[in-house]
Amino acid sequence: MSNITLPVLADSSLSQYLAQIHKFPMLAEDEEFILAKSYAEHQDMKAAEKLVTSHLRLVVKIAGSFRGYGLPAADLIAEGNIGLMQAVKKFDPDKGFRLSTYAMWWIKASINEYVLRSWSLVKMGTSAAQKKLFYNLRRMKKQIDGAESRNLLPGEVSQIAHDLDVPERDVVEMDERLGAYDSSLNRSVSNETDSDEMINFISDDDITQEDALAETQVLQQRRKMLALALKSLNDRERDIILRRQLQEPAITLEELSQCYGVSRERIRQIESRAMEKLQAEAQKTIKAIH
């Protein structure tokens, strides 16, 4: 698959990329079957390339569902393309599924793996509390009337900072970063006045049976990965992670410090070390899956 030529993608040329992939025709079911058989039985790379390019729009759509993480759109799409090529490589047309149904799982799994790898790379700080801010800010904004489409007000910043136990400046910075990312998706694909916005290529509120199947498979993988990773923690670490990261609403450092009879800083250190263990175990699981 390494010799398949795909359109070049960079953040600065996302609109051109979307316009390029929109030119690749969608495949009819019988044509897709013939191409898939040709690749499966004869390693026909031209057939494989047609299968891949006809599904690049699917990758962009799925990558759009991960945009809330604030990661570069170009990177999300590039990782999704890797998953797509893996799907084409392993696809068995005789099973009776369309390639899009099968490929969704591979695309989402590949992007999800990238998100996990990026935990320590995203410019959001290294503490567990700041990571929790990264993954929960968008959800918390939705709970505030009218806040989803604007920057947070001072009082709202203070409330979120208190709930997640992070500095207010971190909330403001993360809100600005995620807001800028959303704005970039509202740019037009071309300079024409009636041109579609980029977000129209990647957002779709209709959930098909294939979407539901792919989502279920990915969620099952993530639950399995989390369960295996939690086994690497001791009882105190596991309890702190469950109550700080997975419980809603999350318990505060102060409450846990009183529970365990240690300082807030000691709880923070235990939580930080436990998160590092979870990431290491998640990486092992990802490597085992692939």
N, C-alpha and C positions, 0 to 999 in steps of 0.2 A: 504493500500500500504506500510505501514511502515515495514511490515515483509518480504518484498521482499529483497533478498540478491543480491547485486551487487558487481562486482569486486572492490577492494579497490584501491582508487586513491590518490596519493600524488605527489607533484612536482618531487620528487626524483625517482619516479617509473612510470613516464608518458609513457615511452617506453614499459614497461611491461604491463601497462593497455591497451595500443593500441593493443598489441599482443593478450591479453586476449579477448577483445571484438571482435576482428576480427574472433575469432573461433565460435561465435554465428551465426547460420545460418539465412539467410534472409528468410522471409515467403512468400509463394505463396499467391495469392489473396484469394483463397478459404480457405486455412488453416487459414489465418488471420481472415477471416470472422467467421469461426467456433469458434476460440479462443475468439474473441471479444464478440460473442453472449453468450458463456459460462460464461464469466466474468460478462457481463451486466445482465444476467438473473439469474445466480446462485452464483455470487461472487466467482468464481473459481480462487483462487490465483495462482495456477500453470499456468493457462492460462494467467493470467495477467503478471506473471513473464516472460513467453515466449514472450509476446507482447513487454514488456519493453526491455528485453535483445536483441531482434532482431533489435531494433532501437537505440542502444547505439552509433553506428557509425554515425547515423544522428545527434545526439547531439554533437559529437566531430566536425563534419563538420560545424555545425552552430556556435559552440563556436569559431571556427577558424575565422569567419567573424568579431568577436569582438576583435581579438588579437591586433588591433591597439590602444586599450585603455591602454595597458601596464599592465593589471591586470593578476594575476596568472592564468595560463591555467587550473590548477586543480580546482580552484574556479569557473571559468566560466563553466567548464564541470559539476561540481557538481550541480550548479544552474540549468543548462540545464536539468540534470537528474530529478530534482524536477519537472520541467515543463513537462517533458515527462510522469512522473507518474500521474500528474494531467490530462494530455491528455487521457491516457489510462482509467483513472477513469471515465471521462465524455464522452468518445467516444461512438457514436451510429452507429454501422455498417450498420443499415438499411437506413442511409442517402445516401449511395452510394459512399462515399469518402473512399479512402485508409487512414489508420491510419497515414501514413507519412504526408499526406496533412494536416490533422487536427492537428497533433502534432507539426508541424513547428511553428505555431502561439504561442502555449503554451511554447515551448522551447525558442523561441526568446523573448517572453514577460518576462519570468522568468529571463533570462540573462540580459535583458535590465533593469529590476527592480534592479538587483544586481549592475549594473553599476551606476544607480542613487544613490543607497544607499552608494556606495563607494566614492562618490565625496569628502567627507570630510575625508576619510580614506587613500586615495592614498597619498604616500609621495611626494607631488608636491607642498606643500605650501597651504595656505588657501585663498589667494587673488583671486578675480575674474579673474584678468589678468593671473595668473599662471594656473588657471583652463582652461582658453581659450587656453593657450599654450599646455596643456595636450591634448585637443581635436582637435587642429589645426596643430600641428607640422608635423604630417605625410603628411597631405595635402599640406602644404607649401613646404616640401622637394620634393614632386613630381613635383612641379612647377620649381624647380631648376635642370637644366640639369645634370644628372649623380649623383645627391645627394641622391637619394632614397636608393641606395645600399651601402652607405659609411657614415662615420661621416662627419658632417658639417665642412667646412673650416672657418677660423676666420672671413672673410668678410661676409660669409653667416650667421654666428651666429649673427654678429652685425646687419645685415639687419632684421632678424626675431625678434631679441630683440627689435629693434626700432619699427617695425610694430605692435607688440603685447604689447609694453610698459612694458617689463619685463627685469630684469637683464640678462646680457649675460651668467653668470654662471648658471642661471636656464635653459636656452636653452641648454647649453652643458650637464648638468646633465640629463635633460629629454631625449635628443638625445641618450645618452649612455644607459639609462634604456630601452628605446624602442628598441634600436639596440641589446641589450643583449637578450631581449625577442625573437626577430626574429631569432637570432642565435640559440637559444635553440630549435626552431622548425626545424632546419636543421640537428639535430642530427639523427643518424640512429636508427631505431627501435630495431635492434639487433646488435651484434658484427660482423655479417657476412659482407663480403666485398660488396655483391650485395644487401644488405638490403635497403628497402625503407626508405626515410626520413620521420619524423613525419608529416611534412607539407603536404606530399602527401595524408595523411589520411583526411585532413581537408580543403584543398583548391580545388575548382572546379569552373572553369570559365563558365561552361554551366549553364544557367539559365532556369530551366524548368517552366512549367505552375504552378506547385505546389509552386516552390520557389517564383515566382512573386506574387502569391496569398498571401502567408505568409508574404512577405515583405510589400505588400500593407496594410495588416491588422495591422502590427506592426507600420508602419508609421502613419496610421490613429490614432492609439492609442496614439502615441507620440505627434501628433499635437493636439489632443483633450486635453491631459494632459497639454501641454504647454499653450494652450488657456485658460484653467481653472485657471492655476497658475498665468498667467499674470493679471487676473482680481483682484487678491489680492493686486496688487501694485497701488500706486497713480500715477497720470499723469506723474510727474517728474521721478519717479522710473522706470515706464514703458518705457518712452522715452529713458532713459539712458541705460537700458538693451537692448532694441531693437537696439540702435545705437552702443553699445559696444560689444554685444554678438552675435547678429543675422544679423547685417549688414555687407556686404562685399564690400570694405574693412572697417574694424571697425574704428570708429572715435577715436581719441586719448583723453586722459584725459585733455590735454592742450586745445584742441578745445572745449570740453564740458565746461571746467571751464570758458572760455571766453563767451560761449553762455549763461551760467546761472549766470555769474558775481560772481562766488565763486572760492575758491582755488582748485587746483588739488586734494589735500588731501580730501577736502570735497566731491568732485565727487567720489573719490575712496571709501569713507565711505558709501555714498548713494548706490553705486553699490554693495558693499559687503553686506549691509543690505538687499537690494532687492534680491540678490542671495539666501540669507538665507531664505527669505520668499518663494521664488520659490521652494526651496528644501522641505520646510515644506508642502507647498500645494501639491507638487508632491507626497509626502508620503501619504497624505490624499486621493488623487485620487487613488493611488495604492491599499490602503486598501479597498476603496469602490468597486474597480473592483473585488477584490478577496473576 
